[in-house]
């Protein structure tokens, strides 16, 4: 029973935090004439990241390039209007960090949703609940591969106004699939769940602008345990104008790796899921233990999973936060990193630059955040 609570809560956490993991968002393109944030370009020596809190429930914090905006956040599904309770047990997230109002450059996390494949159920064999109907709040939809889910469900959801859509690359992520399965088995050793992960790259027009985009998703098939239930996990996208991914890759790297879960929110979510799912958790102390266990589990597995997906895409480094002494993952596309007590971060290539004397900044108290020393093998 404890493991059931643990795995439910992980679906929320990993969606917004472990998306550090996604592989393949790199089709390296020619450099645009605009400022490039990669370490090979020294025109822009200072990049300021501001710490923002998830606006609806304060579920997590994230670093956002100064001047960029956030949109969306945690949301809850009403079981009455949804036609059943299946989507209502866990919190969901639809959250975007974008450069401007139209999202010309953005990273967006899409919600995990549950679906129901009736083909191998008694009701399905009797002709009940055909595709497109509703079963306990889940859309009845035959299970799809991760690649087909992206092209048929996720992309249209994210971009209903997209036109002239071209798929320029499509790849099954075998290592991601295998390692995600291992992660689940660590907390749920006896399971019938199986996984499929994929990357799809697009080019398309939207509101008169041309974009390229990479989208990743993992499909979770509940197998015998779920009797037809399946869903998408950790679905997210990154888009830029055509041929500008390389320019923004270091910024996406910082954003992805900066997410920190609010443990107080997490404990409340675990408790709420236990109540909504009618799972017996005896005491507040037990709930807190589970919340801390999830956070610790996430910390331990991040390094392994990051190597599978996101860290393979973008050059990154481990830094020491001088205020908390915690290890934080950041980009190595700049030579120096500074952080203040509020969690705002500045990257610069200038040895002489000191943000505490910069009159253009509205905060001070910055300290150098040094690279973590590696332990010899």
Number of C-alpha atoms within 10 A of each C-alpha: 9 15 12 14 20 19 16 18 24 22 16 24 24 16 21 29 21 23 25 27 25 31 26 23 23 16 15 12 12 12 15 13 8 9 13 20 21 21 17 9 15 16 13 15 17 17 16 20 21 18 18 18 19 19 15 10 12 15 21 23 17 24 23 25 21 15 11 16 16 21 13 15 22 19 16 12 17 14 15 10 9 17 15 16 18 19 21 19 21 23 21 22 20 18 21 20 23 22 19 13 11 11 17 15 22 22 23 23 24 24 23 22 14 19 23 25 24 24 21 10 12 10 12 15 12 11 10 13 19 19 15 11 13 17 19 15 22 23 20 22 21 16 20 18 18 28 24 14 19 25 17 12 12 22 17 12 12 15 12 9 11 18 14 9 13 12 14 12 13 17 15 17 22 14 14 23 19 15 15 19 17 13 16 16 15 10 17 16 11 9 14 13 18 16 22 23 27 26 23 24 24 18 21 20 17 16 9 9 12 16 20 23 25 26 27 30 27 27 25 23 26 17 14 11 11 13 15 21 23 25 20 25 25 26 25 25 25 23 24 23 18 16 15 21 26 20 22 18 23 23 21 22 22 24 20 22 24 21 23 16 19 16 16 14 15 24 21 15 21 25 24 16 19 23 13 13 17 10 15 12 17 8 10 12 10 14 22 18 13 22 25 16 13 22 18 11 15 18 11 11 12 17 14 13 22 20 16 24 21 24 22 16 20 21 16 18 16 18 21 18 22 17 14 8 10 12 16 16 21 24 25 21 24 23 13 19 24 22 24 20 15 14 19 21 26 24 23 21 19 14 9 7 13 15 23 15 10 11 9 7 10 7 14 17 11 22 19 19 23 16 18 15 9 7 5 4 3
